[in-house]
Amino acid sequence: MEDNVMVRTALLPLVLPYTRSELPAWGRMMALVGGAIDQGWPSTPLVRTRYKWTPYSVWLNLADMHERIVYFCGRHYDLGPQLALRNVLRPGDTFVDIGANIGLMTLLAAHAVGPTGVVYAFEPNPDCCERIRLHVTRNGLTQVHVHPVGLSDQDAMLSLTRETGSSVHGSFAPPPDEATVTARYAVPVRRGDDLLGRAPINRPMVIKIDVEGFECRTLRGLAATIERHTPIVLAEVVAGHLARAGSTVAELFDLMHGFGYTGCAIAIVRRWMRYRLHLVPVTTAETMPPAATDVLWTPANRP
């Protein structure tokens, strides 16, 4: 084990410039230094690195596989939503990050909306919330407001479970196997309309929702906000997550159509050395591309 750590330490300065440039086969380069193996990566102290597309720093737990990917490529591993946000957010906008995790999308949005904009980050996991606050404080982001709650269609206290495989991912849905649960928290959930009632109405709003299957309940609790602000909505749409939470993809589509929205599934196309955003119109659950996990929703009357 010590020999592996020494080899990795020696190779990292050579590998990181390649992986962070996302050159062909960067994932193999990451694997070369044991990036896919949890053993041997320390959980403390957190490691500081620059977050791609922003001037901000992030602090990462390299013992967590998901955060290790961020360390190697310099950004959140889910590329599509980030490209979408970079396309739709403008200085002065309002961004609502629901299911903010450790705040990576929050940082991306804070840079995009700038000091004249505002970012609301909602995250019920106390460990994640602590990291968001660290990122906000260390980067001096006065435009970011952190709320340690989940959003739903009614106020309640719910059980948030964390399962094997990640130290920062959690779900309100019942775990498929109790043996995989590594932590459980009792956390508050609130109606989004109650918390966003004072959001500035004279500026564009973008809402991102990634709540591991609870998207439908979250959207119902935002009905008044959606009617008042007609925001662009970026929502994760994963059939398995929705099923665990007692919902379906069809239910989510019906909700958004009821709000007067049309959707485009988010896809990525690589051309030469660059990734490009590709939007695929979707009208029903059956028209979702098999590999798509996120949908960008816009009001039907918006150009």
C-alpha positions in Angstrom: 0.0 0.0 0.0 2.8 2.4 0.9 4.5 1.7 -2.4 1.3 2.5 -4.3 1.0 5.8 -2.5 4.5 6.7 -3.3 4.1 5.9 -7.0 0.8 7.8 -7.1 2.4 10.8 -5.4 5.2 10.8 -8.0 2.8 10.5 -11.0 0.1 12.9 -10.0 2.0 16.1 -11.1 2.3 14.4 -14.6 -1.2 13.0 -14.8 -3.3 16.0 -13.5 -2.6 18.4 -16.4 -3.7 15.7 -18.8 -6.9 14.7 -16.9 -7.9 18.3 -16.2 -7.6 19.1 -19.8 -10.0 16.1 -20.4 -7.8 14.9 -23.3 -8.7 11.5 -24.9 -8.6 8.6 -22.4 -8.2 10.9 -19.4 -10.2 8.3 -17.4 -7.6 5.7 -18.1 -4.9 8.1 -16.9 -6.9 8.6 -13.7 -7.0 4.8 -13.3 -3.3 4.6 -13.9 -2.7 6.3 -10.5 -5.4 4.3 -8.7 -8.1 7.0 -9.1 -10.8 4.4 -9.2 -9.7 2.6 -6.1 -10.9 4.0 -2.7 -8.1 2.3 -0.6 -5.1 4.5 0.0 -6.9 7.9 -0.5 -7.0 9.8 2.8 -10.3 11.2 3.9 -8.6 14.1 5.8 -7.5 16.7 5.4 -9.6 18.0 2.5 -7.6 18.8 -0.6 -8.0 22.3 -2.2 -8.1 22.7 -6.0 -9.4 25.2 -8.5 -12.9 24.6 -9.9 -13.0 24.7 -13.7 -14.8 27.6 -15.4 -14.6 29.7 -12.2 -12.0 31.6 -10.2 -13.1 29.7 -7.1 -11.4 27.0 -5.0 -13.1 23.8 -3.8 -12.1 21.5 -0.9 -12.5 17.8 -1.7 -12.5 14.5 0.2 -10.3 12.3 -1.9 -11.6 9.1 -0.1 -14.9 9.7 -1.9 -15.0 8.4 -5.5 -17.3 11.2 -6.8 -15.1 13.9 -5.3 -12.0 12.2 -6.6 -13.4 12.5 -10.2 -13.8 16.2 -9.5 -10.2 16.4 -8.4 -8.9 14.7 -11.5 -11.0 16.5 -14.1 -11.5 19.8 -12.3 -15.3 19.9 -12.5 -18.4 18.0 -11.4 -18.6 14.7 -13.2 -22.1 15.4 -14.6 -21.1 17.6 -17.5 -24.5 18.1 -19.3 -26.2 20.2 -16.6 -23.1 22.4 -16.2 -23.0 23.2 -19.9 -26.7 24.0 -19.8 -26.3 26.3 -16.9 -23.4 28.1 -18.6 -25.7 28.6 -21.6 -28.7 30.0 -19.7 -27.3 31.9 -16.7 -26.5 35.6 -17.1 -25.1 38.3 -14.7 -27.8 39.5 -12.3 -30.0 36.3 -12.6 -31.4 34.3 -9.7 -30.3 30.7 -9.4 -32.0 28.2 -7.1 -29.9 25.0 -6.4 -32.2 22.3 -5.0 -30.1 19.4 -3.8 -26.9 21.4 -3.8 -24.7 18.5 -2.5 -21.3 20.1 -1.7 -22.0 23.2 -3.7 -20.3 22.6 -7.0 -23.2 23.8 -9.2 -23.7 26.6 -6.7 -20.1 27.8 -7.4 -20.6 27.6 -11.1 -23.8 29.6 -10.9 -22.4 32.1 -8.5 -19.7 32.9 -11.0 -22.2 33.1 -13.8 -24.7 35.5 -12.1 -21.9 37.5 -10.5 -22.2 39.9 -7.5 -25.4 41.5 -8.9 -27.1 38.1 -8.9 -28.3 35.8 -6.2 -28.0 32.1 -5.5 -30.1 30.1 -3.1 -28.6 26.7 -2.2 -30.8 24.1 -0.5 -29.2 21.0 1.0 -30.6 18.9 3.9 -27.5 16.7 4.4 -25.6 18.4 7.3 -22.2 17.2 6.1 -22.8 18.6 2.6 -24.2 21.8 4.0 -21.0 22.3 6.0 -18.9 22.0 2.9 -21.1 24.4 0.9 -20.6 27.0 3.7 -16.9 26.4 3.6 -16.9 27.1 -0.2 -19.0 30.1 0.2 -17.0 31.6 3.1 -13.5 30.8 1.6 -14.4 32.2 -1.8 -16.2 35.3 -0.4 -19.5 34.7 -2.1 -21.9 37.2 -0.6 -24.5 36.5 -3.3 -25.0 32.9 -2.1 -27.6 32.1 0.6 -27.4 28.6 2.1 -30.5 26.8 3.5 -29.9 23.6 5.4 -33.3 22.1 4.4 -34.8 19.9 1.7 -37.8 21.1 -0.4 -41.1 19.2 -0.8 -44.8 19.9 -1.1 -45.3 20.1 2.7 -43.4 20.9 5.8 -42.1 17.8 7.6 -39.2 16.1 9.2 -37.9 13.2 7.0 -35.2 10.6 7.3 -32.3 11.1 4.9 -30.2 8.0 4.3 -26.7 7.8 3.1 -25.6 4.6 1.4 -22.4 2.8 0.6 -20.5 4.3 -2.3 -20.5 8.0 -1.4 -20.0 10.1 1.7 -22.1 13.0 0.4 -25.0 11.4 -1.6 -28.3 10.9 0.3 -32.0 10.2 -0.4 -35.3 10.5 1.3 -36.4 7.3 -0.5 -36.4 4.0 1.4 -33.1 2.2 0.7 -33.3 -1.0 -1.3 -31.1 -2.7 1.2 -30.7 -1.6 4.8 -27.2 -3.2 4.8 -26.0 -0.5 2.5 -27.0 2.4 4.8 -24.0 4.1 6.3 -25.7 7.1 8.0 -29.2 8.3 8.7 -30.3 11.9 9.5 -33.6 13.4 10.6 -33.8 16.6 8.5 -36.4 19.3 7.9 -38.1 19.8 4.5 -40.1 22.9 3.6 -42.3 24.1 0.8 -40.2 26.0 -1.7 -42.9 28.6 -2.3 -42.7 29.6 1.4 -38.9 30.1 1.2 -38.7 31.8 -2.2 -41.7 34.1 -1.7 -39.3 37.1 -1.4 -37.1 36.3 -4.3 -36.7 39.3 -6.6 -39.4 39.1 -9.3 -37.8 41.6 -11.6 -34.9 39.3 -12.7 -34.7 36.0 -14.6 -34.7 32.8 -12.5 -33.2 29.4 -13.2 -34.0 26.4 -10.9 -31.9 23.2 -10.8 -33.5 20.2 -9.1 -31.5 17.0 -8.3 -33.2 15.3 -5.3 -32.8 11.6 -6.0 -36.4 10.9 -7.1 -38.3 13.5 -5.0 -38.5 15.9 -8.0 -42.3 15.7 -8.3 -42.9 16.6 -4.6 -40.4 19.4 -4.9 -42.1 20.8 -8.0 -45.5 20.8 -6.4 -44.1 22.8 -3.6 -42.8 25.4 -6.1 -46.1 25.8 -8.1 -46.5 29.5 -7.1 -42.9 30.3 -7.7 -43.0 28.8 -11.2 -46.2 30.7 -12.0 -44.8 34.0 -10.7 -41.3 33.8 -12.1 -41.7 31.4 -15.1 -38.1 30.2 -14.5 -36.1 27.8 -16.6 -36.0 24.5 -14.8 -33.3 21.9 -15.0 -34.4 18.7 -13.4 -32.8 15.3 -13.1 -35.1 12.6 -14.5 -34.1 9.1 -13.5 -36.8 6.4 -13.6 -35.2 4.3 -10.9 -34.8 7.2 -8.5 -38.4 8.3 -9.1 -39.8 4.8 -8.6 -38.0 4.5 -5.2 -39.7 7.7 -4.2 -43.2 6.5 -5.4 -43.2 8.6 -8.6 -42.7 8.1 -12.3 -41.2 9.9 -15.3 -44.7 10.3 -16.7 -45.9 12.0 -13.5 -43.0 14.5 -13.8 -43.8 15.2 -17.4 -47.5 15.7 -16.6 -46.5 18.2 -13.9 -44.3 20.3 -16.1 -46.8 20.2 -19.0 -49.4 21.4 -16.5 -47.2 24.4 -15.7 -47.1 25.2 -19.4 -43.5 23.9 -20.0 -41.8 22.0 -22.8 -38.7 19.9 -22.3 -35.4 19.1 -24.0 -33.3 16.1 -22.8 -29.7 17.1 -22.3 -27.0 15.3 -24.3 -23.3 15.8 -24.9 -21.5 15.7 -28.2 -17.7 15.6 -28.4 -16.2 17.4 -31.4 -12.5 17.2 -31.6 -11.2 18.3 -28.2 -14.4 20.0 -27.0 -17.7 18.9 -25.5 -20.8 20.6 -26.8 -24.4 20.7 -25.4 -27.0 19.0 -27.5 -30.7 19.4 -26.7 -33.2 16.8 -27.8 -36.9 17.8 -27.6 -39.0 15.4 -25.5 -42.8 15.4 -25.2 -43.5 12.2 -23.2 -41.7 9.8 -20.9 -41.4 7.4 -23.9 -39.5 10.0 -26.0 -36.7 10.3 -23.4 -33.3 9.1 -25.0 -32.2 6.0 -23.1 -29.0 7.5 -21.8 -30.5 10.9 -20.8 -30.8 11.7 -17.1 -31.6 15.5 -17.2 -34.2 17.6 -18.9 -34.1 21.4 -19.5 -37.7 22.8 -19.2 -38.7 26.2 -20.6 -42.1 27.9 -20.6 -43.9 27.1 -23.9 -44.3 30.7 -24.8 -40.7 31.6 -24.3 -38.7 32.1 -27.5 
